[in-house]
Amino acid sequence: MPDGIRAQTDKTMKNLVRVLSALDLSLANVLSVRVFLTHFKRDYQAMNEVYAGFFAPTARPARTCVGVTDLVRDALIEIDCIARR
């Protein structure tokens, strides 16, 4: 796992793109996203800057961002999404 929230956000989003692609979908199919951060106040702005780069400014899905106490493998971020065909 890469160090830092920017690198982890980038890797997580690229993983989402890979999963969507395997289903013949893209980020354009995403309706909503949930982001979980272990250090919300510290990492929100940097995460948001990286995350925003994956979506067109006029086509961003609905999003919920939640602060959590812990994630698997001591990750700083976890992201899931709902996409439609």
Buried (B, 14 or more C-beta within 10 A) or exposed (E): EEEEBBBBBBBBBEEBBEEBEEEEBEBEBBEEBBBBBBEBEEBBEBBBEBBEEBBEEEEBBEBEBEEEEEBEEEBBBBBEBEBEE
